[in-house]
Amino acid sequence: MSPTSVGAPQRILVADDDPVVRRLVTSVVRRAGYTPVAVENGREAIRILQTDAGFGAAVFDMVMPHLEGIDIIRHMRTEKRLMRIPVIMMTSETELKLMKDSFAAGATLFLPKPFTAVQLQSSLGMLLNKSGANRQAA
C-alpha cells in the first residue's frame, strides 16, 4: 500500500533539536510521500500528541532538551490513543544500553546516526506497511 493509496498521505511526527537533522528527516519523509510535522524538542512533541493522535508514525531523537525521545515514547505507551503509533528512535550515541532502553520503552525501530536517506525511507516504509497491515487485520 502506498502512502497516498487511501485518502490523504499519512502524517509523521518528527522531533529533533538539531535543525539540520530535522530538515533532512522532514525532507526524506516528504519525498517518501508522507506529510511531516516537525518540532524541535520533546515538550513540543508531547504538546502536539495531547491534542492530535492522528500520526502514522513518529521519528524522535534520543537526546533533546526538555524531554528526551525515550520520555516521549514512555508517555505515548501509557495512553491508549497513542499506543498504536510506531516510533523510530534515532541517536548519535553509541552506547548499546540506549538501544535496549529504547526498545524497553516501546520504540519500534532504532536508527543510529549518521544514517542515509534510503535507510530512513526504508524504515518508515516497514513501519507504515506493518502498522497498516495490523490495522486492517483488527
C-alpha positions in Angstrom: 0.0 0.0 0.0 1.5 3.4 -1.0 1.3 6.3 1.4 -1.4 8.0 -0.7 -3.4 5.0 -1.8 -6.1 5.5 0.8 -7.0 9.2 1.2 -4.5 11.8 2.3 -0.8 11.0 3.0 -0.1 9.7 6.4 1.5 12.2 8.8 4.8 11.6 10.5 5.7 13.4 13.7 9.4 14.4 13.7 11.2 15.6 16.9 14.8 16.6 16.8 16.6 19.6 18.3 19.2 19.7 15.5 17.8 21.9 12.7 19.9 20.2 10.1 18.8 16.7 11.0 15.2 17.9 11.4 15.3 19.3 7.9 16.9 16.1 6.5 14.3 13.9 8.1 11.3 16.1 7.0 12.7 16.1 3.5 13.0 12.3 3.4 9.5 12.0 4.9 8.1 14.4 2.3 9.9 12.6 -0.6 8.6 9.3 0.6 5.0 10.6 0.1 4.2 11.3 3.7 3.4 14.6 5.5 5.9 15.6 8.1 5.0 17.5 11.3 8.3 18.7 12.7 9.1 20.0 16.2 12.4 20.9 17.9 12.1 19.3 21.3 10.2 16.7 23.3 8.0 19.1 25.1 6.6 20.3 21.7 6.1 16.7 20.6 4.1 15.9 23.8 2.0 19.1 23.3 1.0 18.1 19.8 0.3 14.5 20.9 -2.0 15.7 23.7 -4.4 17.0 21.1 -3.6 15.0 17.9 -3.1 11.3 17.8 -3.5 11.0 14.0 0.1 10.1 13.1 1.1 7.1 11.1 4.5 7.0 12.7 6.9 9.2 14.7 10.7 9.8 14.4 12.3 11.0 17.6 15.9 12.0 18.5 17.1 10.3 21.7 18.7 13.3 23.2 16.8 16.6 23.2 16.2 19.5 25.6 13.2 19.4 27.9 12.1 15.8 27.2 14.2 13.1 25.6 12.8 10.8 22.9 12.6 7.9 25.3 10.4 10.0 27.6 8.1 10.8 24.8 7.8 7.1 24.0 7.1 6.2 27.6 4.3 8.8 27.7 2.9 7.5 24.4 2.8 3.9 25.7 0.7 5.0 28.7 -2.1 6.5 26.6 -4.4 4.1 24.6 -4.9 6.5 21.7 -1.1 6.9 21.2 0.0 3.3 21.8 -0.6 2.3 18.2 1.8 4.9 16.7 5.1 3.2 15.8 8.3 5.1 16.7 11.7 5.2 15.2 14.3 6.3 17.8 17.4 7.9 16.3 20.6 8.8 18.1 24.3 9.6 17.5 25.0 8.0 20.9 26.8 4.7 20.5 26.0 3.1 23.9 24.3 -0.2 23.4 22.2 0.4 26.6 20.4 3.2 24.8 19.1 0.9 22.2 18.0 -1.6 24.8 16.3 1.2 26.8 14.6 2.5 23.7 13.1 -0.9 22.9 12.1 -1.4 26.5 10.3 1.9 26.5 8.4 0.9 23.4 10.4 2.1 20.4 9.6 0.1 17.2 12.9 0.7 15.4 16.3 2.1 16.4 18.2 4.1 13.8 21.8 5.1 14.6 23.1 8.4 13.3 24.5 9.0 10.8 22.0 7.3 8.6 21.2 7.6 4.9 18.0 8.9 3.4 17.4 5.4 2.0 17.8 3.8 5.4 15.2 6.2 6.9 12.8 5.8 4.0 13.1 2.0 4.2 12.5 2.2 8.0 9.4 4.3 7.5 8.1 2.0 4.8 8.5 -1.0 7.0 6.8 0.7 10.0 3.8 2.0 8.0 3.3 -1.2 6.0 3.4 -3.2 9.2 1.1 -0.8 11.1 -1.3 -0.7 8.1 -1.5 -4.4 8.0 -2.1 -4.5 11.7 -5.0 -2.0 11.4 -6.6 -3.9 8.5 -6.4 -7.2 10.5 -8.0 -5.6 13.5 
